[in-house]
Amino acid sequence: MHDPASTRYDNPALYRACGRSGLKLPRISLGLWHNFGDTDDPANRRALILRAFDLGITHFDLANNYGPPPGSAERNFGHVLHTDLAAHRDELIISSKAGYLMWDGPYGEWGSRKNLLASLDQSLKRLQLDYVDIFYSHRPDPATPLEETMGALAHAVRAGKALYVGLSNYNPEQTTRAAQILRELGTPCLIHQPKYHMFERTPEQGLLTVLAKEGIGCIPFCPLAQGLLTNRYLAGIPADSRAAHDPRFLKPEHITEAKVAQIRQLNALAQARSQSLAQMALAWVLRQPAVTTALIGASRVSQIEDNLGALKNLKFTTEELSAIDRILG
């Protein structure tokens, strides 16, 4: 059993209330979308989780389909939780999601009550848990009434299999309606997980306003743009980078000379702020009042440590924000 660092809660400023709820989340959360599947090194997976917890990161974000193969990230995290952190379960916020393809047939994906609740049961078995802290609808389902999907989330809470519920990839209009339904069901929406970073600013087109109005916390995923907003691509595409060996989510053809030129200019601005580019990119999303926490991925312990350094400088001058907008065009 892991003996966590006694200093892990020495910085109370690391935590912020999620929306209008009483739940506090760390300003940086660890996502297990990549690097926690069966193809990844078990010792490194364990080191990432335990170092994050030692640094005060209490929130670990999963989904049923994370891997590869799908389901393996939950199973692997469940193993570390069971063997190293079981005594600290009540210090952790563990989230999972359902909505993307997991098994064959008409019930293996999307937002029906059948899919969401069956998937949650499967996730709990893989995680070796009685409940998750947050259960998300991973994406809206155009073929299922929103009332059914939200009703399934509320049922998960009533059944004691989740403490809170959330949404991911819902647009402003869908979010407004979903929040209303959940309130009526007595299970307010806690959190929303959109893709948001300097190169992807769609949430600024209404979603962040809706979240602030509804009192829903925001946890942007991919705040570092799959690694683009780090020092990894300042000189092009490294041989050991994600774009080079796993182009499913970051394609080499998208890393153009123009994009690299933008990254270099952003890096120069970050250096002027005494930050790494990754730290500035995280600070940039965290500056939004609606954003509770930024969801990072990591393949090395040093990346987690560097990312937490963003919290040392979360303020931007008007001139710095204008410069970022000019660089991004």
Backbone bond lengths (Angstrom), bond angles and torsions (degrees), N, CA, C in turn:
res aa  C-N    CA-C-N  psi(-1)  N-CA   C-N-CA  omega(-1)  CA-C   N-CA-C  phi
1 M - - - 1.460 - - 1.526 109.17 -
2 H 1.336 115.49 130.14 1.463 120.84 -177.69 1.526 110.82 -67.05
3 D 1.315 116.15 138.28 1.459 122.59 175.14 1.524 107.43 -100.40
4 P 1.333 118.73 97.75 1.464 120.48 -172.94 1.513 112.60 -69.11
5 A 1.334 114.56 158.63 1.463 121.05 -178.56 1.526 110.21 -62.24
6 S 1.304 116.30 134.79 1.468 120.98 179.92 1.526 111.63 -70.68
7 T 1.346 116.86 -13.82 1.471 121.40 -178.14 1.525 112.97 -92.97
8 R 1.318 117.97 5.89 1.469 119.87 -169.29 1.528 113.54 -64.52
9 Y 1.322 118.05 -21.54 1.470 120.10 179.53 1.526 112.10 -113.01
10 D 1.309 116.32 23.47 1.466 119.93 -177.31 1.530 112.73 -73.67
11 N 1.331 117.79 -14.88 1.460 120.74 -177.84 1.524 109.97 -115.70
12 P 1.336 118.89 88.09 1.468 120.53 -178.06 1.526 112.63 -63.23
13 A 1.331 118.02 -21.17 1.467 120.77 178.64 1.525 111.97 -69.59
14 L 1.327 116.82 -10.15 1.466 120.20 178.45 1.521 111.58 -67.82
15 Y 1.354 117.40 -20.02 1.461 120.79 -171.69 1.523 111.32 -111.88
16 R 1.337 114.18 145.73 1.465 120.13 -179.13 1.523 109.38 -141.77
17 A 1.325 116.53 141.87 1.459 120.87 178.85 1.520 110.32 -62.04
18 C 1.321 115.88 138.57 1.464 121.97 -179.13 1.518 109.20 -87.17
19 G 1.334 115.69 107.03 1.457 120.28 -177.06 1.509 110.92 59.14
20 R 1.333 116.55 -134.48 1.467 120.83 178.39 1.518 111.65 -98.33
21 S 1.325 117.08 17.35 1.461 120.06 -179.80 1.522 110.73 -85.93
22 G 1.328 115.33 175.35 1.461 120.42 174.96 1.511 112.83 -92.57
23 L 1.334 117.18 2.44 1.456 121.33 -177.21 1.523 110.44 -87.70
24 K 1.325 116.62 125.27 1.456 121.73 176.06 1.521 109.63 -98.23
25 L 1.324 115.63 136.54 1.460 121.84 176.54 1.519 109.02 -119.22
26 P 1.331 117.58 151.44 1.463 119.49 174.38 1.520 109.83 -66.68
27 R 1.314 117.55 147.29 1.465 120.16 -178.69 1.529 111.79 -64.04
28 I 1.322 117.41 -22.51 1.458 122.87 173.44 1.528 107.36 -119.68
29 S 1.336 117.29 125.51 1.461 122.76 176.98 1.518 109.33 -115.48
30 L 1.326 117.16 153.22 1.465 120.77 -178.30 1.516 110.24 -101.91
31 G 1.339 115.46 121.23 1.453 122.08 176.37 1.520 111.20 -95.40
32 L 1.329 115.74 143.59 1.458 120.94 -177.88 1.525 111.49 -111.20
33 W 1.337 115.54 33.73 1.468 121.02 179.43 1.521 110.04 -66.58
34 H 1.321 117.19 -45.91 1.459 123.15 178.13 1.527 109.60 -116.04
35 N 1.315 115.99 158.59 1.482 124.19 169.67 1.517 114.48 76.46
36 F 1.342 118.80 8.85 1.455 120.31 179.55 1.527 112.25 -126.38
37 G 1.338 116.82 14.99 1.455 121.06 177.85 1.521 111.78 -85.88
38 D 1.322 115.46 -178.88 1.459 120.61 -178.28 1.520 112.53 -68.23
39 T 1.325 118.23 -18.12 1.462 120.80 179.62 1.518 112.29 -83.49
40 D 1.328 117.65 -4.64 1.463 121.66 -176.81 1.530 110.89 -100.17
41 D 1.324 115.58 158.39 1.462 122.38 -176.62 1.526 111.10 -67.91
42 P 1.338 118.76 120.85 1.468 120.82 -178.14 1.527 113.34 -59.37
43 A 1.328 117.16 -39.03 1.464 119.80 -179.29 1.522 110.74 -65.12
44 N 1.334 116.52 -37.68 1.464 119.61 179.17 1.525 110.91 -70.81
45 R 1.341 116.91 -40.13 1.472 119.76 176.54 1.524 109.96 -56.33
46 R 1.318 116.46 -47.83 1.460 121.40 -178.79 1.528 110.83 -63.02
47 A 1.339 116.57 -43.37 1.466 120.27 -178.53 1.527 111.09 -62.14
48 L 1.326 117.52 -40.10 1.462 121.13 -179.87 1.535 111.04 -62.88
49 I 1.320 116.29 -46.12 1.465 120.52 -178.17 1.524 111.39 -65.15
50 L 1.315 116.41 -46.63 1.465 119.52 -175.43 1.526 111.99 -71.26
51 R 1.334 117.12 -37.20 1.465 119.06 177.68 1.525 110.45 -66.70
52 A 1.322 116.97 -39.65 1.465 119.69 177.26 1.527 110.15 -58.57
53 F 1.330 117.12 -46.60 1.465 120.24 -179.52 1.525 111.12 -64.47
54 D 1.326 117.32 -40.09 1.462 120.39 178.01 1.524 111.86 -60.78
55 L 1.335 116.73 -27.41 1.463 121.58 -179.22 1.529 112.35 -90.19
56 G 1.323 117.54 2.67 1.456 120.46 177.75 1.507 115.18 97.00
57 I 1.338 118.33 3.30 1.459 121.20 176.24 1.522 107.81 -79.16
58 T 1.306 116.27 110.25 1.461 122.21 -175.54 1.522 112.92 -102.19
59 H 1.328 117.72 -7.84 1.467 121.42 -173.52 1.522 109.74 -109.54
60 F 1.341 115.20 122.86 1.466 122.32 179.54 1.527 108.26 -122.11
61 D 1.327 115.51 122.11 1.460 121.68 -171.06 1.524 110.94 -106.94
62 L 1.339 115.95 126.72 1.455 122.68 179.62 1.516 110.57 -130.91
63 A 1.333 115.03 176.91 1.460 122.63 168.99 1.515 107.22 -150.26
64 N 1.327 115.78 160.79 1.455 119.07 -177.15 1.526 112.57 -60.05
65 N 1.337 117.50 -31.22 1.465 120.13 -173.63 1.518 114.04 -95.68
66 Y 1.328 119.32 6.58 1.460 119.87 -178.76 1.526 109.83 -73.94
67 G 1.314 115.43 141.69 1.459 122.14 -177.62 1.522 109.61 -174.75
68 P 1.298 117.92 -130.82 1.479 129.01 4.25 1.509 112.88 -85.97
69 P 1.359 116.45 160.59 1.466 127.57 -10.75 1.522 110.70 -71.86
70 P 1.339 118.03 166.35 1.458 120.34 178.90 1.526 111.11 -52.56
71 G 1.329 115.12 136.15 1.451 121.20 -179.45 1.513 113.96 95.46
72 S 1.329 117.46 -20.20 1.468 119.53 -173.99 1.526 112.26 -71.86
73 A 1.327 118.63 -31.83 1.469 119.61 179.23 1.530 110.19 -63.93
74 E 1.331 116.67 -42.53 1.465 119.10 177.24 1.526 110.46 -63.47
75 R 1.317 117.14 -44.66 1.464 120.06 -178.90 1.525 111.17 -63.16
76 N 1.333 116.62 -43.15 1.465 120.20 -179.06 1.523 111.72 -68.53
77 F 1.335 117.03 -40.15 1.462 119.01 175.45 1.525 110.62 -64.81
78 G 1.325 116.58 -40.60 1.454 120.09 178.70 1.519 112.13 -59.49
79 H 1.333 116.70 -35.38 1.462 120.39 178.61 1.526 110.65 -65.74
80 V 1.342 116.65 -46.64 1.468 119.65 178.69 1.525 110.26 -64.13
81 L 1.311 116.62 -41.40 1.462 120.20 178.96 1.529 110.33 -60.10
82 H 1.324 116.03 -44.65 1.460 120.57 -175.94 1.525 111.80 -69.49
83 T 1.330 117.15 -39.10 1.462 120.18 -174.42 1.517 113.59 -89.51
84 D 1.345 117.85 -26.72 1.462 120.78 -172.98 1.520 115.00 -117.03
85 L 1.332 117.49 -30.52 1.461 119.34 -169.83 1.518 113.82 -126.45
86 A 1.324 118.30 13.65 1.463 120.33 -176.93 1.524 111.88 -57.76
87 A 1.315 116.89 -35.44 1.464 120.28 -179.24 1.523 112.47 -70.89
88 H 1.344 116.47 -10.69 1.469 121.00 -175.84 1.528 112.10 -116.29
89 R 1.334 116.84 19.82 1.464 120.21 -177.30 1.521 112.01 -53.82
90 D 1.318 117.79 -40.03 1.464 120.04 -175.95 1.520 113.19 -75.82
91 E 1.317 117.57 -3.89 1.462 121.84 173.38 1.528 111.65 -93.35
92 L 1.320 117.57 -2.96 1.463 121.46 -170.80 1.522 111.98 -112.69
93 I 1.324 114.70 146.35 1.462 122.72 169.12 1.522 106.23 -110.99
94 I 1.329 116.17 114.53 1.464 122.19 -177.49 1.522 107.74 -117.08
95 S 1.322 115.45 124.41 1.465 119.68 -178.02 1.516 110.47 -118.72
96 S 1.343 114.99 152.23 1.455 120.51 171.61 1.521 108.80 -144.42
97 K 1.330 114.75 172.05 1.465 120.90 -173.08 1.521 109.67 -142.63
98 A 1.322 115.68 162.04 1.459 121.69 173.43 1.521 108.37 -144.87
99 G 1.316 116.14 146.39 1.462 120.65 178.33 1.513 113.43 154.61
100 Y 1.335 117.47 -27.70 1.460 120.40 176.77 1.527 109.43 -94.02
101 L 1.334 115.83 165.05 1.469 122.17 -172.16 1.521 112.31 -58.77
102 M 1.352 115.09 128.83 1.459 120.94 177.75 1.522 113.32 -128.63
103 W 1.319 118.75 -32.15 1.465 119.68 178.35 1.520 109.15 -149.45
104 D 1.326 115.52 163.44 1.458 122.22 -175.33 1.522 111.54 -68.51
105 G 1.309 114.71 157.18 1.452 120.80 176.79 1.515 112.68 96.76
106 P 1.330 116.81 177.61 1.472 121.09 -173.43 1.517 115.10 -75.22
107 Y 1.342 118.79 -6.46 1.466 120.00 -175.19 1.521 112.68 -110.94
108 G 1.343 116.51 8.79 1.462 119.68 -172.96 1.513 115.54 -91.49
109 E 1.322 118.54 4.79 1.467 120.79 178.72 1.520 109.47 -160.25
110 W 1.327 115.93 -179.38 1.465 125.76 178.09 1.523 112.44 71.82
111 G 1.350 117.35 -152.66 1.457 119.62 -163.81 1.501 116.64 -122.12
112 S 1.328 118.35 24.11 1.462 118.88 177.21 1.523 110.22 -71.04
113 R 1.316 116.08 158.60 1.460 121.16 175.12 1.523 110.20 -57.76
114 K 1.344 116.35 -41.32 1.464 121.35 179.31 1.517 110.82 -57.83
115 N 1.325 116.89 -50.14 1.472 119.20 -176.99 1.524 111.80 -65.58
116 L 1.333 117.06 -48.58 1.466 119.46 -173.95 1.523 111.93 -62.26
117 L 1.323 117.10 -45.30 1.463 119.07 -174.96 1.526 112.04 -76.92
118 A 1.324 117.59 -35.37 1.462 119.65 174.90 1.525 109.94 -65.75
119 S 1.320 116.19 -41.43 1.459 120.28 179.95 1.517 111.14 -64.41
120 L 1.327 117.09 -41.00 1.463 119.96 178.95 1.524 110.58 -61.58
121 D 1.327 117.81 -42.55 1.460 120.09 177.63 1.528 111.10 -59.85
122 Q 1.332 116.46 -41.30 1.462 120.15 178.32 1.530 110.89 -64.78
123 S 1.329 116.88 -41.70 1.463 120.83 179.95 1.529 110.86 -61.98
124 L 1.324 116.76 -43.05 1.459 119.79 -179.13 1.525 111.13 -62.64
125 K 1.330 117.51 -37.87 1.464 120.10 177.20 1.524 110.90 -64.05
126 R 1.341 116.50 -43.93 1.472 119.35 -179.85 1.522 110.99 -65.72
127 L 1.317 116.57 -37.83 1.462 120.86 -178.28 1.525 112.86 -80.25
128 Q 1.332 116.98 -11.84 1.467 122.47 -175.86 1.532 110.93 59.32
129 L 1.349 114.74 43.66 1.461 121.45 -178.13 1.523 111.13 -125.39
130 D 1.333 115.49 156.89 1.461 121.27 172.33 1.521 111.58 -86.12
131 Y 1.326 116.62 -24.66 1.463 120.74 -179.30 1.519 109.33 -155.50
132 V 1.335 116.11 157.51 1.461 121.56 166.78 1.518 107.31 -105.36
133 D 1.320 115.67 157.19 1.464 119.09 180.00 1.520 111.31 -77.17
134 I 1.338 117.02 -37.71 1.472 121.45 179.40 1.517 108.45 -133.03
135 F 1.326 116.70 131.04 1.463 122.14 175.51 1.522 108.46 -121.45
136 Y 1.323 115.79 125.39 1.461 122.57 -174.80 1.530 112.66 -107.43
137 S 1.315 115.38 148.50 1.460 121.66 155.97 1.521 106.18 -83.80
138 H 1.345 116.00 114.30 1.463 121.16 -168.93 1.528 113.06 -72.38
139 R 1.331 116.47 -26.14 1.464 119.93 177.08 1.521 108.73 -160.11
140 P 1.335 117.54 150.64 1.465 119.97 177.75 1.528 110.11 -68.76
141 D 1.307 115.29 148.25 1.465 122.09 -179.16 1.521 108.99 -111.26
142 P 1.335 117.93 111.94 1.466 119.44 -177.38 1.523 113.35 -67.48
143 A 1.345 118.21 -16.02 1.463 121.25 -176.39 1.525 113.21 -101.32
144 T 1.334 117.91 -1.15 1.465 121.36 -178.84 1.520 109.21 -120.53
145 P 1.332 118.47 132.66 1.472 119.70 177.00 1.519 110.50 -56.20
146 L 1.313 115.70 139.16 1.455 120.49 179.81 1.524 111.05 -59.70
147 E 1.343 116.09 -31.99 1.464 120.22 178.81 1.530 110.84 -61.17
148 E 1.323 117.91 -36.59 1.469 120.62 179.47 1.518 111.60 -69.01
149 T 1.344 116.12 -45.66 1.465 120.01 -179.38 1.519 110.83 -63.25
150 M 1.331 117.11 -46.45 1.466 119.92 179.97 1.527 110.76 -68.08
151 G 1.316 117.12 -33.75 1.459 120.15 177.17 1.518 111.86 -63.55
152 A 1.344 116.09 -35.66 1.469 119.71 177.43 1.529 110.63 -67.37
153 L 1.329 116.89 -40.33 1.469 119.48 177.27 1.522 110.54 -62.26
154 A 1.327 117.03 -45.96 1.465 120.72 179.92 1.525 110.86 -62.66
155 H 1.336 117.12 -38.00 1.463 120.49 178.33 1.522 111.13 -63.01
156 A 1.341 117.23 -38.40 1.470 120.47 179.05 1.522 110.75 -58.68
157 V 1.337 116.83 -38.20 1.466 120.63 177.98 1.525 110.33 -70.30
158 R 1.318 116.98 -46.51 1.473 119.53 -179.67 1.526 111.56 -61.45
159 A 1.336 116.58 -31.87 1.463 121.29 -179.37 1.527 112.75 -80.50
160 G 1.334 116.89 -2.83 1.458 120.59 179.10 1.516 114.19 77.60
161 K 1.336 117.26 16.08 1.462 120.57 -179.11 1.532 112.33 -97.52
162 A 1.326 117.64 -6.10 1.463 123.69 174.87 1.525 107.65 -152.03
163 L 1.332 115.81 149.08 1.466 119.92 177.23 1.523 111.84 -93.66
164 Y 1.324 116.36 -34.98 1.467 122.67 -178.52 1.526 108.69 -137.50
165 V 1.344 115.66 165.34 1.462 119.93 177.44 1.525 109.74 -128.93
166 G 1.342 114.30 156.80 1.449 120.00 -178.93 1.512 111.63 -147.42
167 L 1.327 114.58 173.84 1.460 123.37 178.59 1.517 109.25 -124.85
168 S 1.324 115.59 153.64 1.460 120.34 173.19 1.521 108.78 -141.09
169 N 1.328 116.14 137.33 1.470 122.83 175.55 1.532 113.34 68.88
170 Y 1.326 118.46 20.08 1.460 122.02 175.08 1.520 109.23 -89.37
171 N 1.338 117.46 140.52 1.462 120.54 178.88 1.525 110.08 -80.55
172 P 1.335 118.72 175.07 1.471 119.86 -175.73 1.522 114.00 -58.24
173 E 1.331 117.46 -43.19 1.456 120.10 -178.26 1.530 111.07 -66.74
174 Q 1.315 117.02 -43.97 1.465 120.68 178.11 1.527 110.95 -63.50
175 T 1.322 116.16 -38.54 1.464 120.76 -179.93 1.523 111.21 -65.12
176 T 1.322 117.08 -42.94 1.460 121.38 179.24 1.522 110.87 -59.83
177 R 1.328 116.11 -47.71 1.470 120.67 -179.32 1.526 111.17 -66.68
178 A 1.330 117.37 -42.72 1.465 120.74 179.87 1.527 111.13 -62.65
179 A 1.325 116.26 -41.62 1.464 120.08 179.45 1.527 110.89 -62.59
180 Q 1.327 116.64 -39.40 1.468 120.51 178.43 1.530 110.80 -63.21
181 I 1.330 116.44 -45.85 1.466 120.55 -179.39 1.528 110.34 -62.29
182 L 1.324 116.84 -45.15 1.465 120.35 -178.28 1.526 111.16 -63.98
183 R 1.327 117.38 -39.11 1.470 119.96 176.19 1.520 110.61 -59.90
184 E 1.330 116.11 -44.81 1.461 120.54 -179.19 1.527 111.24 -64.06
185 L 1.319 116.81 -28.54 1.461 121.64 179.17 1.527 112.15 -86.03
186 G 1.336 117.21 -1.09 1.453 121.29 178.07 1.521 114.42 79.62
187 T 1.337 116.40 16.05 1.466 121.10 179.65 1.522 108.59 -130.17
188 P 1.324 118.79 80.79 1.463 120.44 -176.12 1.516 112.33 -57.82
189 C 1.331 115.93 147.01 1.462 121.08 176.53 1.529 108.95 -70.37
190 L 1.315 116.64 123.96 1.462 121.14 -177.54 1.518 112.62 -82.94
191 I 1.357 117.29 -41.01 1.458 119.67 -162.16 1.519 110.25 -154.97
192 H 1.319 115.12 152.13 1.474 122.14 178.18 1.523 108.07 -130.54
193 Q 1.344 115.63 136.05 1.459 120.74 -177.27 1.528 110.38 -118.56
194 P 1.351 117.70 96.26 1.459 121.34 176.59 1.534 110.86 -104.13
195 K 1.314 116.09 162.16 1.463 119.26 169.40 1.534 107.71 -78.55
196 Y 1.341 115.57 126.33 1.462 119.36 -176.61 1.514 109.12 -154.47
197 H 1.322 115.10 121.08 1.459 121.72 173.77 1.523 108.18 -159.19
198 M 1.308 117.31 -178.48 1.466 120.88 -173.70 1.525 112.90 -59.52
199 F 1.335 117.15 -31.19 1.459 120.72 -179.72 1.524 112.72 -92.13
200 E 1.329 117.65 -7.59 1.472 122.78 -178.98 1.521 108.60 -133.45
201 R 1.342 114.84 96.74 1.466 119.92 -170.60 1.525 113.03 -112.67
202 T 1.334 116.48 19.18 1.461 120.27 -179.88 1.528 113.30 -54.02
203 P 1.344 120.75 -38.89 1.477 119.21 179.20 1.525 114.02 -57.29
204 E 1.331 117.56 -21.89 1.463 119.84 178.51 1.527 111.59 -72.09
205 Q 1.340 116.88 -11.91 1.464 121.61 -178.25 1.530 110.53 -92.71
206 G 1.312 116.14 50.27 1.457 121.01 172.85 1.514 115.32 115.15
207 L 1.337 118.55 -33.05 1.463 119.43 -174.49 1.521 112.24 -65.68
208 L 1.326 118.44 -46.49 1.463 120.18 -178.55 1.524 110.93 -61.87
209 T 1.322 117.07 -34.48 1.466 121.19 177.03 1.522 110.90 -65.36
210 V 1.337 116.26 -43.45 1.467 120.87 178.19 1.521 110.57 -61.92
211 L 1.333 117.02 -44.27 1.464 120.18 -178.22 1.524 111.40 -63.15
212 A 1.328 116.76 -41.51 1.462 120.28 178.38 1.533 110.59 -64.05
213 K 1.324 116.55 -42.52 1.464 120.84 -179.75 1.521 111.38 -65.21
214 E 1.334 116.75 -41.10 1.461 121.36 -175.73 1.530 112.65 -82.93
215 G 1.334 117.33 -10.11 1.461 119.82 -177.60 1.510 113.20 73.54
216 I 1.332 116.09 31.87 1.462 122.72 -179.68 1.526 108.44 -102.43
217 G 1.308 117.30 131.29 1.454 120.52 177.18 1.519 111.16 -71.86
218 C 1.325 116.09 156.65 1.467 121.53 179.75 1.522 109.09 -121.38
219 I 1.337 116.68 134.05 1.453 122.52 177.15 1.535 108.11 -129.42
220 P 1.331 117.56 89.61 1.464 119.91 -178.49 1.518 111.77 -62.51
221 F 1.353 115.71 134.86 1.451 118.61 170.44 1.521 109.75 -99.89
222 C 1.319 116.51 157.58 1.472 123.98 -174.84 1.526 112.62 57.27
223 P 1.343 119.91 41.96 1.467 119.05 -179.48 1.525 112.94 -65.14
224 L 1.336 117.39 -15.94 1.469 121.26 177.55 1.518 111.54 -103.88
225 A 1.331 116.40 15.15 1.471 121.72 174.91 1.523 112.11 53.40
226 Q 1.357 115.26 50.31 1.462 121.52 179.14 1.522 112.60 57.32
227 G 1.330 116.62 28.90 1.455 120.85 178.02 1.508 114.79 99.61
228 L 1.339 117.79 -9.94 1.468 119.74 178.71 1.521 111.19 -61.42
229 L 1.334 116.54 -36.58 1.459 120.52 -177.32 1.533 110.71 -91.43
230 T 1.323 114.32 47.61 1.463 122.73 173.60 1.526 106.47 -137.14
231 N 1.317 116.51 -177.02 1.465 119.32 179.14 1.514 113.08 -83.86
232 R 1.349 117.20 7.16 1.462 121.28 -175.11 1.523 112.85 -67.72
233 Y 1.327 117.97 -31.52 1.462 120.45 -170.65 1.524 113.06 -114.73
234 L 1.314 116.93 19.27 1.463 120.21 -178.56 1.529 111.83 -64.78
235 A 1.328 116.87 -28.04 1.466 120.99 -179.00 1.523 111.50 -114.46
236 G 1.344 117.29 21.61 1.456 119.89 -177.58 1.516 110.65 109.69
237 I 1.331 116.49 -152.52 1.459 122.32 -174.33 1.527 109.95 -102.57
238 P 1.333 119.53 108.40 1.465 121.09 177.52 1.523 111.33 -66.75
239 A 1.320 116.49 151.99 1.461 121.46 -177.21 1.522 112.21 -64.07
240 D 1.348 117.54 -29.34 1.459 120.44 -177.27 1.523 112.71 -99.54
241 S 1.335 118.34 15.66 1.459 121.83 -177.20 1.525 110.82 -84.54
242 R 1.331 115.41 165.50 1.457 120.88 177.95 1.520 111.21 -62.02
243 A 1.320 116.98 -40.45 1.462 119.63 -179.33 1.519 111.47 -62.59
244 A 1.339 117.00 -30.42 1.456 120.97 -177.25 1.524 112.42 -80.09
245 H 1.350 117.72 -37.79 1.463 118.49 -173.25 1.518 114.63 -112.98
246 D 1.347 118.96 -10.79 1.456 121.09 178.70 1.526 108.68 -145.78
247 P 1.343 116.88 75.78 1.470 120.45 -172.41 1.521 114.80 -81.68
248 R 1.349 117.48 17.65 1.466 118.84 179.74 1.529 111.74 -63.31
249 F 1.325 116.77 -35.36 1.458 120.19 -172.80 1.524 113.07 -115.36
250 L 1.334 117.50 -21.53 1.458 121.58 176.93 1.520 107.17 -133.30
251 K 1.321 115.55 101.05 1.460 120.81 -173.12 1.527 110.31 -86.80
252 P 1.337 117.01 136.64 1.470 120.13 -179.45 1.529 113.36 -54.87
253 E 1.332 117.07 -35.73 1.468 119.50 -177.83 1.527 112.80 -67.80
254 H 1.327 117.42 -15.15 1.462 120.47 177.34 1.532 112.23 -84.81
255 I 1.324 116.33 -11.86 1.464 119.99 179.78 1.532 107.51 -93.74
256 T 1.301 115.21 76.04 1.456 121.96 -175.69 1.526 110.92 -82.08
257 E 1.318 115.88 168.32 1.458 120.02 176.31 1.519 110.98 -61.19
258 A 1.332 116.23 -37.50 1.467 119.71 178.32 1.527 111.08 -64.80
259 K 1.353 116.90 -40.16 1.463 120.38 179.51 1.531 110.08 -67.37
260 V 1.321 117.75 -41.61 1.461 120.88 178.20 1.533 110.37 -63.30
261 A 1.331 117.11 -36.83 1.469 120.22 177.82 1.529 110.50 -63.44
262 Q 1.335 116.85 -39.79 1.467 120.28 176.16 1.525 110.80 -63.06
263 I 1.329 115.97 -44.13 1.461 120.66 -178.73 1.529 110.48 -60.93
264 R 1.328 116.57 -40.78 1.465 119.77 179.52 1.519 111.30 -65.00
265 Q 1.336 117.13 -39.13 1.466 119.61 178.31 1.533 111.16 -66.99
266 L 1.335 115.80 -40.33 1.465 119.31 176.69 1.525 110.74 -64.25
267 N 1.312 117.06 -37.62 1.458 121.14 178.74 1.531 110.99 -63.73
268 A 1.322 116.38 -39.32 1.464 119.70 178.29 1.526 110.78 -64.03
269 L 1.338 116.39 -39.21 1.458 120.17 177.67 1.533 110.48 -66.11
270 A 1.335 116.26 -40.58 1.465 119.90 177.76 1.522 111.08 -61.22
271 Q 1.323 117.00 -42.75 1.461 120.44 179.24 1.519 110.90 -61.94
272 A 1.328 116.73 -36.73 1.464 120.45 177.72 1.529 111.11 -65.83
273 R 1.358 116.57 -24.34 1.464 121.61 176.81 1.530 111.63 -91.53
274 S 1.336 116.35 5.67 1.475 122.60 -176.78 1.521 111.44 60.64
275 Q 1.342 115.18 39.65 1.455 121.95 177.75 1.519 110.04 -130.07
276 S 1.339 114.95 158.26 1.461 118.99 166.12 1.524 107.84 -75.61
277 L 1.328 117.23 163.70 1.456 120.26 178.73 1.531 110.02 -60.95
278 A 1.328 117.97 -41.02 1.463 120.80 178.88 1.530 110.81 -61.07
279 Q 1.324 116.85 -42.05 1.460 119.97 179.61 1.520 110.97 -63.06
280 M 1.327 117.32 -42.13 1.457 119.49 179.58 1.521 110.65 -66.51
281 A 1.329 117.67 -40.40 1.463 120.78 -179.80 1.533 110.83 -62.73
282 L 1.321 117.21 -39.30 1.462 120.45 177.00 1.517 111.25 -68.63
283 A 1.327 116.77 -42.81 1.459 120.11 177.53 1.521 110.95 -60.78
284 W 1.324 116.47 -34.48 1.469 121.95 -178.18 1.525 111.11 -64.08
285 V 1.354 118.20 -41.94 1.467 118.61 177.69 1.527 110.86 -76.23
286 L 1.326 117.21 -34.82 1.461 120.41 -178.08 1.526 112.83 -71.41
287 R 1.334 117.31 -15.30 1.466 119.49 -179.94 1.521 110.90 -69.36
288 Q 1.327 117.52 -21.25 1.467 121.16 -178.60 1.525 109.75 -69.72
289 P 1.336 118.59 128.59 1.469 120.36 -178.29 1.524 113.50 -57.45
290 A 1.327 117.54 -31.20 1.465 120.34 -177.79 1.522 112.78 -76.77
291 V 1.325 117.77 -16.44 1.465 121.19 -175.01 1.525 109.94 -85.68
292 T 1.330 115.88 119.66 1.464 121.74 179.44 1.517 111.03 -84.81
293 T 1.332 116.45 -46.24 1.456 122.39 -172.68 1.520 109.30 -150.93
294 A 1.313 116.49 152.31 1.462 121.96 176.01 1.519 108.56 -106.17
295 L 1.331 116.12 135.11 1.460 121.63 -175.62 1.520 110.05 -97.20
296 I 1.318 116.42 110.34 1.459 121.07 -178.59 1.523 110.73 -100.69
297 G 1.322 115.21 156.94 1.448 122.11 165.89 1.515 107.51 -112.79
298 A 1.316 116.85 160.20 1.461 119.33 -178.79 1.516 109.66 -153.11
299 S 1.325 115.32 144.66 1.463 121.43 172.67 1.520 111.33 -113.56
300 R 1.344 115.82 -10.63 1.465 120.93 179.53 1.529 109.19 -139.09
301 V 1.318 115.23 146.77 1.463 120.58 178.48 1.520 111.02 -57.64
302 S 1.324 116.55 -38.14 1.462 120.10 -178.17 1.526 112.07 -60.70
303 Q 1.332 117.75 -28.85 1.464 120.37 178.52 1.528 110.67 -68.25
304 I 1.316 117.46 -40.27 1.463 120.70 177.04 1.526 109.75 -62.08
305 E 1.309 116.12 -44.97 1.462 120.48 -179.11 1.523 111.06 -62.72
306 D 1.333 116.54 -43.16 1.469 120.26 179.13 1.522 110.82 -65.40
307 N 1.332 117.21 -43.18 1.460 120.43 -178.09 1.517 112.21 -61.37
308 L 1.321 117.23 -38.92 1.462 119.82 178.36 1.523 112.07 -63.61
309 G 1.322 116.75 -23.80 1.461 120.36 176.42 1.509 113.61 -62.97
310 A 1.339 117.43 -16.05 1.471 120.53 177.42 1.518 111.50 -59.75
311 L 1.324 117.25 -28.65 1.461 120.94 -174.73 1.524 112.98 -70.21
312 K 1.325 116.64 -11.80 1.458 119.74 179.51 1.528 112.03 -74.03
313 N 1.343 116.91 -18.70 1.466 119.56 -179.39 1.522 109.18 -151.19
314 L 1.329 116.14 90.80 1.464 121.48 -178.89 1.526 112.71 -100.39
315 K 1.320 117.41 -0.85 1.461 120.27 -176.63 1.517 110.81 -95.91
316 F 1.332 115.62 143.02 1.455 122.64 176.54 1.524 109.36 -123.87
317 T 1.309 116.10 141.04 1.458 119.68 172.28 1.523 108.47 -79.82
318 T 1.324 115.49 161.78 1.462 119.61 175.93 1.516 110.70 -58.66
319 E 1.324 116.38 -37.61 1.461 120.86 -179.57 1.526 111.16 -65.83
320 E 1.322 117.23 -39.38 1.469 120.00 179.19 1.529 111.13 -66.19
321 L 1.323 117.37 -42.71 1.464 120.09 178.78 1.515 111.13 -64.85
322 S 1.329 117.30 -38.39 1.463 120.84 177.40 1.511 110.55 -65.20
323 A 1.323 116.87 -39.68 1.467 120.99 179.04 1.520 110.54 -63.62
324 I 1.325 117.25 -41.75 1.471 120.38 177.73 1.516 110.55 -61.59
325 D 1.331 117.19 -44.54 1.463 120.42 178.66 1.520 111.80 -61.78
326 R 1.316 116.53 -38.46 1.479 119.22 178.33 1.524 110.63 -65.78
327 I 1.315 116.49 -42.87 1.471 120.06 -179.93 1.521 110.62 -62.28
328 L 1.318 115.98 -41.32 1.454 120.42 -177.93 1.518 113.20 -77.71
329 G 1.321 115.89 -11.57 1.464 118.97 177.48 1.523 113.41 75.29
